[in-house]
Amino acid sequence: MTGKILIVEDDATFRGLLAAILEDAGHEVTQAADGAAGLAKLKQKSFDLVLTDLKMPKMGGIELFQASRNDPSCPPFVVITAFGKVEEAVAAIKDGVSDFLTKPLKDPATLRALVESVLMEHCSKRRLVALDEAEMAGLPPLDILFAGKAMSELRWLVGEVAPTESTVLVVGESGTGKELLARYIHLASRRKNGPFIAINCAAIPENLLESELFGHERGAFTGASATRQGKFELASGGTIMLDEIGDMILPMQAKLLRVLQERSFHRVGGSREIHANVRVLAATNRALAQDISTGRFREDLFYRLNVFPLALPPLRDRRDALDDLVEYFVRQHASRMGKRISGIATSALKALREYHWPGNIRELQNVIERAVILARGEVTGMELPELFRLPVNGVLPEEGLLKEAERQAITAALKATAGNRRLAADRLGISRRTLQYRLKEFGLADEEK
C-alpha cells in the first residue's frame, strides 16, 4: 500500500535517506526541514502519514502533532527518536502518536514495514467511519440483481468497467436499483477494500450541499462550530456515488467539475488543497441531454461524467424476471420478520405480473413487504394492496380495464382520506411518490392539494 508521506527532519542527510527509501517503495514524499515548515505543509495539502523527528529547533515532533491533531483529517504520525530516547517516544504514543522509529536506521526494510503497517491501520479506521456514514446494506445475489434478459448486456458491461478507474453514469427511472448497481461496481473494483459513500444530491438543501461534499472549517459559516470532513474525504481510497446528479444546482456543478478535472478540492472556508483520491459514480433519473439544451445542466460536466454510461431498464421491461424477484423478496422479508411463509399464491403472482410498476423494483419490494406482514403461511391476493384486488367478472382485467380500476381505487382512497395523499398512499399500500405519479398519469393531480 502506498501513500502521500510528509517527512519532517532537521538532519538533511538522514531526511534524504528516508525519502529515497520511501520513494523507491512507490510513496509520494514531501520534505520539511523543521516542525514549523512541516505545519505549513500540512495546512497546504493533505497527507496519509507524517514521519517526524522528535527533537527539532523551532517546533518539535510532539508540538507538530499537537498543533495538527484537532483537524479531523489529521494523518497518523510516526516520531523518529535517538536510540537512547525511546521513553519519550513511548510517552508520545500514549498521547496519540501511531508509532516510533529509532535512529540510526537499522535497515530500509524496517522503515518500509513500519510505514506499510501504519498506512494499513489508518485505512482500516477510515473505512469503518465511512461504513457508519453510509450504513451499507448487503447486495442481493447477482442472479437477482441482474435477473431478466434485458439485464444480460448490462451485466457484461458492468463486468468490463468495474475493475477500471473510469467514471460511470448510471441512468434509470426512480426505483430501478441504481445505488445497488453502483455498490456492485465498487465491490468488483480494485477499490473494494476502501469506503463506499453515497450521497443524494436532491435530498441535501442547496446551501448545505457544498459542505456535505467537501467539508468545512470551523467558523466557515453560522453553526460551523467544528471542522468537519466532507464525503469526498471520507471516501478517500474508495468510491463516491453522486445520486440524483441531475438535480444539482449550476454553481455546485461548476465546483464538482473542477474536482473531476483537478482531482483536488478545498473545504468550505479553507485554503488547504485536499487530494481527491476517489472514483466517482453518478446516477440520475433525468434526461441530462435535454437538461443541457435548456441550460439546466452543464455540458462540460456531462461529458466528464458520461465516460461510461449504463442504462438500467425499468421493471416493466424485465417482466421475465418478476417471478424470481417476487420469490426473493418474499424470502428476504419473511426471514427478516421471523415468519414462516411458504411462498406466493398463483392468483397473487398473476396480479403482480399484470401490473405495470411505475415505481419499479422499489415499489415491488414495498408491496411484497406489506404482503408478508399480513400473510399467514402464504401470500395471497388478499394481502396485496387494494389496487391489485379489483377483478372484473371474476378474472383480472386487461390493461385498459386494470388502469380504470386503479383510477377508481385511487379516487376512492382520496375521498376516504379527505384528500390526504399520505394517508391515501398508506391505504392503497403504495409509496406517496408512486401515488403522485399515478395522479399525474390519470389527470387527478389537480383534484386535491
C-alpha positions, -999 to 999 in steps of 0.1 A, spaced: 0 0 0 14 34 -10 6 69 2 15 106 4 41 110 31 55 141 48 90 138 63 99 164 89 135 161 99 162 188 105 191 164 95 192 169 57 213 137 51 190 115 72 159 131 57 172 124 22 179 88 31 143 83 44 129 100 13 149 78 -11 138 46 6 101 55 6 101 69 -29 117 36 -41 88 18 -24 64 39 -45 53 65 -20 49 102 -28 72 121 -5 73 157 6 101 170 28 103 197 55 134 209 74 117 216 108 83 215 126 72 250 116 78 241 79 61 208 84 30 225 99 29 249 69 30 219 45 1 202 64 -20 234 60 -13 234 23 -22 199 13 -33 165 27 -11 136 36 -16 99 45 13 98 70 37 122 88 72 109 97 87 135 121 118 138 142 110 141 179 136 169 187 139 198 163 145 236 165 115 260 164 90 232 168 95 195 177 76 165 166 52 164 195 44 201 192 37 195 155 14 166 163 -5 186 189 -9 215 165 -24 192 139 -45 166 159 -77 186 161 -81 185 123 -105 155 116 -83 146 86 -51 147 106 -29 118 92 -12 93 115 22 104 130 53 83 134 80 100 155 118 95 150 139 94 181 175 86 190 180 51 203 186 63 239 153 84 240 128 56 235 109 66 267 99 99 252 86 81 221 65 57 242 51 88 260 42 103 226 23 71 216 2 74 248 -5 110 236 -19 97 203 11 92 180 8 59 160 44 46 164 81 54 166 113 48 147 148 48 162 178 63 145 202 55 132 180 34 109 185 -3 114 178 -12 77 154 0 49 131 -29 54 123 -18 89 111 16 76 91 2 48 74 -23 70 65 3 97 51 27 71 30 -1 55 16 -12 88 6 24 99 -10 32 65 -30 -1 65 -43 6 101 -52 42 91 -71 30 60 -90 4 81 -101 30 106 -112 54 79 -132 26 62 -151 19 95 -160 56 98 -172 56 62 -193 24 67 -210 41 97 -218 71 75 -231 51 46 -249 23 65 -241 -1 38 -267 -27 31 -259 -62 17 -263 -68 -20 -287 -94 -34 -273 -124 -53 -261 -115 -87 -287 -137 -104 -313 -114 -87 -295 -81 -93 -292 -89 -130 -323 -110 -134 -341 -109 -168 -329 -109 -204 -329 -71 -205 -301 -71 -179 -277 -95 -197 -258 -69 -218 -257 -46 -188 -242 -73 -167 -214 -78 -193 -208 -40 -194 -206 -38 -157 -181 -66 -156 -159 -48 -181 -159 -13 -164 -159 -23 -127 -122 -31 -125 -112 2 -141 -109 37 -126 -134 52 -151 -162 74 -141 -196 57 -146 -230 74 -152 -260 52 -143 -292 63 -159 -326 49 -150 -361 56 -136 -365 60 -98 -366 27 -81 -347 7 -107 -318 -1 -84 -291 25 -94 -274 26 -60 -273 -12 -58 -256 -13 -92 -231 13 -80 -224 -7 -49 -217 -38 -70 -194 -18 -93 -174 -7 -62 -172 -42 -48 -160 -55 -81 -133 -28 -84 -97 -25 -71 -111 -1 -45 -133 -27 -29 -114 -25 4 -119 12 6 -151 30 16 -183 34 -5 -200 67 2 -234 75 -14 -250 110 -13 -283 120 -27 -278 154 -43 -315 161 -44 -320 154 -6 -295 179 7 -305 216 9 -287 237 -17 -269 258 9 -255 227 26 -245 206 -3 -210 220 -8 -203 214 29 -216 179 27 -194 171 -3 -162 189 6 -165 195 44 -159 228 61 -136 246 85 -146 258 119 -163 292 117 -168 289 79 -205 298 84 -230 303 112 -233 270 131 -199 256 119 -186 251 154 -160 225 144 -140 214 114 -159 186 95 -148 162 68 -170 160 37 -180 129 17 -151 133 -7 -126 130 22 -145 101 38 -145 83 5 -107 86 1 -92 54 -13 -127 42 -23 -158 52 -43 -183 81 -40 -217 78 -56 -234 111 -65 -271 101 -68 -297 123 -85 -268 143 -100 -293 159 -124 -308 179 -95 -275 195 -86 -277 233 -89 -254 250 -115 -230 267 -91 -223 233 -75 -219 217 -109 -191 241 -116 -173 232 -84 -178 195 -90 -164 199 -125 -132 214 -110 -128 184 -86 -131 160 -115 -106 179 -136 -80 188 -109 -86 158 -86 -85 181 -56 -107 205 -36 -109 228 -6 -132 227 24 -157 255 27 -138 283 44 -104 266 40 -74 273 19 -57 239 21 -58 218 -11 -70 183 -4 -63 154 -28 -95 137 -41 -84 100 -42 -118 87 -51 -136 70 -80 -168 89 -90 -200 71 -99 -230 92 -107 -267 84 -112 -298 102 -124 -334 96 -135 -333 127 -157 -326 131 -194 -294 151 -190 -290 157 -227 -324 175 -226 -313 194 -195 -282 206 -213 -304 221 -241 -325 240 -215 -294 252 -196 -302 232 -165 -271 210 -167 -236 219 -178 -224 202 -210 -188 200 -199 -198 183 -166 -220 159 -186 -190 148 -207 -169 144 -176 -195 121 -160 -206 103 -191 -174 84 -197 -191 50 -194 -229 53 -194 -251 24 -181 -288 24 -187 -309 5 -161 -342 -8 -177 -375 -3 -158 -392 -33 -142 -419 -33 -169 -391 -42 -194 -380 -71 -171 -412 -90 -168 -394 -123 -173 -376 -115 -140 -407 -107 -120 -413 -142 -106 -376 -145 -94 -377 -111 -78 -410 -117 -60 -398 -151 -46 -365 -134 -35 -384 -105 -17 -408 -129 -1 -380 -150 14 -360 -119 24 -388 -102 42 -401 -134 58 -366 -142 71 -361 -107 85 -395 -107 102 -391 -143 115 -422 -155 97 -428 -189 80 -441 -181 45 -443 -209 21 -445 -187 -10 -470 -168 -30 -503 -179 -45 -506 -182 -83 -535 -157 -83 -515 -131 -64 -485 -137 -87 -507 -132 -117 -519 -99 -103 -483 -87 -99 -474 -98 -134 -503 -77 -149 -493 -45 -131 -471 -20 -149 -449 -10 -119 -444 28 -122 -424 27 -90 -402 -2 -104 -383 -26 -81 -386 -3 -51 -424 -4 -54 -424 -41 -58 -403 -46 -27 -426 -24 -7 -457 -43 -19 -441 -76 -10 -430 -64 24 -466 -53 32 -480 -86 19 -455 -106 41 -465 -86 72 -502 -96 66 -497 -131 53 -503 -163 72 -485 -192 57 -488 -180 21 -490 -146 3 -524 -144 -14 -542 -117 -33 -559 -105 -1 -526 -93 13 -518 -72 -18 -528 -35 -19 -564 -27 -29 -555 -17 -65 -543 -53 -71 -577 -68 -59 -602 -54 -84 -614 -83 -105 -637 -79 -135 -662 -109 -138 -640 -129 -115 -608 -125 -136 -581 -99 -136 -589 -71 -161 -570 -64 -192 -546 -34 -191 -572 -8 -200 -597 -21 -175 -570 -25 -149 -560 11 -153 -596 22 -148 -598 0 -118 -567 16 -104 -581 51 -111 -613 42 -92 -593 28 -63 -572 59 -61 -602 82 -63 -619 62 -35 -589 63 -13 -585 101 -17 -622 105 -9 -620 83 22 -590 103 35 -603 137 27 -577 142 0 -547 134 22 -521 119 -2 -500 104 25 -530 86 41 -543 76 7 -510 61 -3 -509 41 30 -544 29 24 -535 17 -11 -502 2 0 -480 22 -22 -455 50 -17 -466 86 -18 -443 92 -48 -460 64 -67 -494 79 -58 -482 112 -72 -471 95 -104 -505 78 -108 -524 111 -100 -505 128 -128 -510 99 -152 -548 98 -146 -552 135 -147 -561 137 -110 -533 158 -98 -554 190 -95 -583 174 -77 -567 179 -43 -538 198 -29 
